[in-house]
Amino acid sequence: MPGKPPHSLGRQIAQSTGIIMASVLLSRLLGFWRDWTVAHQVGSNATTDAYYAAFTLPDFLNYLVAAGSLSVTFIPVFSKYIAEKNEEEGWRVFSIVVTFMGMVMISVVILAEIFAPQVVSVIAPGFGPAEKAHVVSLTRLMLPAQFCFYMGGILTAVQYAKGQFIVPSLAPLIYNIGIIVCGMALAPRLGITGFAVGVLAGAIVGNFLLQIYGAKRAGARFTPSLRLGHPGFRMFVLLAIPIMLALSLSFTDDWIIRWFGSYLRPASITWLSYAKTLMRVPLGIVGQAIGVASFPVLAKLYSEKRFDELDRLLTSTMKGLVLLLMPITALTVAQSVPLVHLVFSHTRLTEADLIATAGTLVWFSLGMFAWGAQNILARGFYAMHDTMTPAVVGTALTVLNLPVYWLLVRSSQHLGLAAASSIGITVYTIVLFLLLVRRTKWPAARGLVAFFGKVLFASSAAGIACWKLSEWLGQQFSWRTFHGAFLDLSIATIAGLALIVLLAMLLGVTEVSGYLKRLASPFRGSTG
């Protein structure tokens, strides 16, 4: 079947990635500002631990109905009908999914509201009675947002399938703005509850109402229907069930950390949450953007049986991820202390809070590339209509990693939880990569491993040099001041990036020059 040439598909992914990267950059910055606002208004204590723990049950419901994976369960189904020139049938499936799953979601939220006290006793067993009661009240306030997330997820999937990314990209921005504005306005009177009100408000506006508008722009046609025997709906359910029943570490890591964290000293969950938020800023900008932008194209190529192009695009996507995330990982590990001092300056966090968060960030960052890579590799399976393999492998490895959490939290407290998280996701990524190679006979896999090794060596060597330079700069400029931390980060980052580029080119990583040319091309065009 004729289609776009490979270079055209590459441009399509690049353009889509650019839109999503801009959105994710703003979203992650707002996400950091959201946590900074919590730290500024409330600090780091048992109250903030209760706030972050209150997300566990809503997140679980989101996971249980596969709301977080709608793009990987609905897009292949919808793309199949588009490839068969039968879009009208695709909208019928859309209507059935919205009708049935909307009813399911409402029922699940009501049950969760009723049984919230019992569930909180399970998900945060280490909290005292007062902390548990606080978690229950915050949880009940945030639970209705999950209906908005699910409906917004299916509306977003439709827009992605139609190649429209701008309106979906606004959802996390409005969501975070809602939390920040409500938190700043209401926290003086309501405390941490003001931020929970913002969670609900942001979800209603950004994830639900705005996405209704976006889906209409994409041509969505909805007629309430419960034709559950429709082949397209059955295909959707078969793709969704493995994700709904699985307990992959990519979904459960936050829950496990909060469960163990409830037994640790106050503020441990908050340190873990702040550190993971910082790690997710570059991870989301690079890994999430590339994964979301590339998946509709990968699914389309598979539906059209253009397997060679699929392999080439998957290879180039992974190389781009390696070349971007590995240097960021090295620099984040090397400069965690000045970074945390810079971003959490002028808050209620003490020096002990900042040092604890920085140490936690180091261990989370060691798994940064794996978090990004598993996102791409899993989508490789999803594009082939296989959600079972990532689900089974992820569940098995999560169970096997539980003793690692237990052992490391006993020996290293919050740092051990962050280390166990990185170990688990790294093992999962390696296994997923090997299975995908076996499944697809991926011809470029060996070259991709060699490419990874070269970039890893260059990034690690430059990271060590950057760490030494950062320590020396810390003696010249105090990390405890915003000005000193900024100077330290700026100088060390520039030096570290230059060294990474130099070492990578000496090792024969020719893709570096290609990326540099792409980055420089807008400036050449403007000066020419």
N, C-alpha and C positions, 0 to 999 in steps of 0.2 A: 504494500500500500504506500503510495507516495506521501512524503512528509517534508518537513523542513530539513535542510541540510545541517550537518553537525555544527558548523560554525554559527548558523542562525540559532540553533538550540542553545549553544554556549552563550550567545549574546542575550538570549531570553532569560537564561538563568542568572547571568551577570546583572541584568537590569532589575530583575525581581529581587536578587540578593541585595542590590544597592538600596532598594526601597525598604526592605525588611531590616537591613543592617542599620539604616538611619532610625527606623522606628524602635528597634531593640536597643540601640545606643541611648536614645532618649528615655525609653522605658526603664532600662537598667539604672540610668542616672537618677530617674525619678524614684526607682525602687530604693536606691541608696539614700536619696533625700528623705524618702518615707521612713526608713530605719533611723536616719540621722535625726529626724523630727521626734521620733519616739525617744531616742537617747537624749535629746535636748529637753523635751518636755517632762519625761518620766525618769530617765536614767537607765540603770542596769541593776535589777533587783528581782524579788519574787513576783512582783506585779507584772513585769515585762515577761518573765518566764511563763506566767499564766496566759498572757496575751498570745505568745507564740505557740504555746501548747494548744490553745483553743482552735488553731487552724487544722489540727489533726483530723478530727471527725469530718468537717466539711471537705477537706482534701480527700479523705477516704471515700466519701460519697461520690465525689468527682471522678475518682479512679474506678469505683465500683461499676458505674454505668458507662465507663470508657469515654467520658466527656473530654478528658485530656488527650484522647487519641482519635477524635473524630476525623481529623484530617487524614489519618492513615487508614481508617476503616471505610469512610464514605467516599473519599476521592477515587480510589480504584474502581468502586462500583459505578460512580457517576461517569468516570472517564471511559469505562467500557461502553456505556450507551452512546457517549459522544463519538467514540471511534466507530461505532456501528451505525452512525447517522440516525440515531433514534433518541434524540434529546428529550422529546416529550415523555418517553417512558422513564427517563431519568428523573424528571420532575415528579412523576407519580411515586417513585420510590422515595424521593425527598419528602413528599407529603405524608407518606406512611410512617417514615422514621420520626418526623416532627410530632405527629399525632400520638403515636404509641409511646415513644420515649418521653414525651412531655408529660403524659399521664403517669408513667412510671416514676419520673423524677419528682413530681408533686407528692406522690404517695410516700416515696422514700424520705423526703424532707420532713413530712409530717411525722413519720415514725421516729426519725432521728430527734425531732424536737421533744417527743414524748419520753424517749429512753435516753436522753442525753446524760443524766446523772450516772446511770449504770455504765454507759460506754466510757465516760470520763474516768471512772474508777479503774477501768482496764487500761486505757491508753496513757494515763498519768498516775500510776499506782504509788509513786514515791511522794506525791504531794500530800500535805496535811489537809484537814477538813476545810479550812478557810480558803486555801488555794484551789481546791477542787471545786468549791462553790463558785469561785470567781471564774474558773475555766468554763463551768456549765453555763453561766449567764452570758459570757462572751460568745460561746459556741452557738447558743440558741439565737443570738442576734445575727450571727453571720451565716447561718445555715440557708436561709432563703436565697442567698446569692448564688448557690449552686444551680438553681433552676436557670438563672440568667447565664451562667457559664455554659451549661449544656446547650441551651437554645442558641446562644451566641456561637458555640462551637460548630454546630451543624450549619448555621448561616455563614460562618467564616469559611468552612470547608467548601461550600458552594462557590464562594467568591474566588478561592484559590483555584478550584477546578476550572473556572472560567478565565483564569489568568489575571484576576484583579486583586491587588495586594494593599492598596492604599487605605481603604476604609477598615479592613481587619487590623491593619497596623496601628490604627488609632485606639483600639480597644484597651491595650495595657496602659497607654498613656493616660487616658481618661480615668481608668481604674485607680492608678496610683495617685493622680491629682485629687481624686475624690477622697482618698485616705488622708492625704497630706492636708487638704483644706479643712476637712471635718476634724482632723486631729488637732490642728492648730487652733481652730475656732472653739471646739468643744472640750478639749483636754483640761483647760483651766477650771471648768465646772464639773466635768464628768470623769476626768482622769483618763485612763487607758480605754475606757468605754467609747470615748469620742472617736478613737481610731477604728473601732469595730463598726460604728455607725458609718464611717467612711468606706469601709469594705463593702457594705450593702449598697450604699449610694453609687459608688463607682461602678459596681457590677451592673446595676440596673441601667445606668446611662451608657456606659462604654461597651459592655459586653452583650447587652440585649437590644435596647432601643436603637442605638446607632447601627448595629448589624442588621436589623430589619431593613433599615434604609439601604444599606450596602447590598443586601441580597436582592432587593427590588431593582437596584441599578444593574445587577448582573443578570436580570431577566427571570428571577425566581418566580415560580408559579406554584401556589399552595392551595390545595383543596383538602379539608379534613378527610382522612381515610384510615380505615383499619383493615385493609386487605393484607393480612399478615401472611397469606400464602403466596404473595407475589414473589417470583424468583429473585428479583433484585433485592427485596427486603431480606429474603433468606440468605442471600450472599452476604449482605451487610452483617447480619447476626452471626454467621459463621466466622467472619473476620473479627468481629468484636468480642465474641465469647472468650477466646484465648487471652485477650488482653484484660477482660473483666475478671477472669478467674486467676490470672497469674499474679505472682507476688514478686515481680522483678525488682531488683535493687534500684533501678532507675525511678521507680515509683515509691518504694517503701523506705528508702534510706532516711528521709526526714522523720518518718514515724518512728523508726527504730532508735534514731538519735534522741528524739524527745522522750521516748519511753525510758531509755537508760538515763537520760539527763535528768529526769524527775527525781532520781535517787541521789544526784550529786548536789554539791553546795549551791545555794541560791546564786543566780546569774549565769550558771553554766549553760543553760539552754539559750540564753540571750547571747553569750559569747559565740556559741556555735552558729546561731542564726545570723549574727552580724558578719562573721567570717565567711559563711557560705554565700551571703548576699554579695560581698565583695568579689568572691571567686566567680560568681555567676555573671558579673558585669561583662568581662571579656568573653566568657564562655557563651553567653547569650548573643552577644554582638556577632561573633564569628560562627560558632557551632550551630546555634539555633537558626540564624539567618540562612546559612548555607543549606541546612537540612530542610527547612520549610520551603525555600525557593526551588530546590532541586527536585523535591518529591513529586509534584504534579507532572513534571517532565519525564521523570523516570517511570512513573505509572503509565503515562501515555505511550512511551517507547515500548514498554512491555505489552500493553494492550495491542499495539500495532506490530508486535513481533520483530522489532528492530533491535535485536539483542547485541549486535556489535557496537552500535551507538550507545546503548545502555552501559555496556562495559567501559567504553571510553569516557563517558560522562562521569560514571562512578569513580573511575581512577583519577580524573582531573579534580573532581570534588574533594576526594580524600587528600590529594597532594596539596591543594589549597588550604585545607584544614591543618595539615601538618606544618606547612610553612608559616601559618599565622599563629596557631595556638602554642606550638612548642617554645618559640621565643618569649611569648607573653608569660607562659608558665615559669620559665627560668627567671625572668625579671621580677615577677611577683614574689617568688620564693626568696630571691636575693634581697628584696627591698620591703618585706612585709612590715617591719617595725616603723620606718618613716611613713609608709603608705597609710597604715592605720592611724598614726598620729596626725597625719594631714587631714584625712577624711572625717575623723571624729573629733577634731578640735572644736572648741567652744560648745561642748555638750556636758552633760552631768557625769560622764564616764571618768573614773579615777585612773591614775597611772597603772594600777594593777589590772583594771579592766582592759586598758589598751594593750598591755603586754600579753595578757591572756588571749585576747582576740587576735593579735599578730601571730602568736605561736600556732593557734588553731588554723589561721589562714594558710600558713606554710604547709600543713599536712593536707588540708583540703586541696590546695593548688597542685600538689603532686598528682592528683587524679584528674586535673582539668582537661588534659587532652583526651583521656579515656571517656570522660563525660560527653565531649563533643563527638568523638569517633563512634561511640555506640549509637548515638542518635542517627548518624549517616548509615551505619551498617544495618541497623534494624530496619531503616527505610528501604534498604536494598531488598530485604525479605518482603516487606510490606508491598513494594511495587510488584512483586511476583505473586501477590495474593496469599502470602504465607505469613500469618501472624502467630501461628502455632510454635514455630521454632524459637523465636526470641522469647516467647512467653514461657515455654518449658525450660529452656536453658536459664533464663533469668530467675525463675522460681527456684530451681535446683541450687543455683549458686548462691542465692539469698539465704536459703536454709543452711548451706555449708558455711556461709560467712558469719552466721550468728555467733558461733563460739569465738570467732576473731573479735567481734565487738565486745563480748563478755570478758575475754582475757585482757584486751587492751584497755578497756575502761577501768578494770581493777588495778592495772599497773600505772596508767597515765591519765586517768580521769577524762576530761573533755578533749585533751589532745589525743588520747587513745581512740575516742569515737571518730574523730576526724581522720586519723590514720586508717582505721578499719574501713571507713567509707571509701577511701582512695584505693585500698587494696582490693576490696570487693568489686568496684566498678572497673578496675584495670583487668582483673581476671575475666570478668564478663565480656569485656571488649575483645580480649585476645581470643577467647573461645568463639565469639560471634564471628570474628574475622576468619578464623580457620574453617568454620562451618560454611560461611558464604563462599569462600574459595573452593571448597569441596563441592558445593552445590552448583556453582556457575562455571567451574573450570576457569576462573578469572585469569586470563593470560598475563595481565600486568601485575599480578600480586607479588611476584618475586622482586621485580623492580621497585614496587611500592615499599616493600620492607627495607631494601637498600637505601632508598630515598629517606625513609623515616630514620634509619640509623645515622645517616650523615647529618641531618638536621638536628637530631637529638644530641650528637656529639658537639656540634657547633653551639647549640643553645646552652648545654651544660657547662662547657668551657667558658663561654661568655658570662653565664650566670655566676660562676665562682668568682671571676674577675670583678663583676659588678658588685657582688657581695662585699669583697674586700674594699673596693672603692667606696661603697656606701658606708662601711664602718669607719673608714678614714674621714669621709666627709662629715659623718656624725660627730666627730670630735671637733670639727671646724664650725659646723652649724648645729645647734641643739635641735634634736628631733622634737623636743617638747614644745617648740614654737611653730606656728603655721609657716612662717617665713623660712625657718631653718629646714623643716621637712620638705617644703616645696623646692628649695635649692638642691637639697640632697637628691630628691627623686628626679629632678630635671637633668642634672649633670650625669648621674649614674645611668639613667635610662638612655640618654643619647649615646653615651660611650658604649653601653651594652649592646644597643641595636647596631651600631657601626661595627662592633667586633663580630657579632653574629653574621652580618652580611658578608664581611671579609672572610671569615672561616668557611661559611657555606660555599662561597664562590671558589675558594681554594680547594674545597673537597669535590668540586665539580657539580654542584647543584645549580644547573643552568637556569632553572625556573626562577631563581632569584632575580636575575637581570630582567626577565620578562615581566615580573611583578613590578619592579622598579620603573620600567618603561611605562607600564599602564598607569602607575601613580603619577608619573611626571607628564603624561600626555596632555592632561587638561591645562597644565601650566605652559607647556610648549605652544598649545593652541592659542592661549590667551596672549602670549607675548609675540607669537608669530603674526 
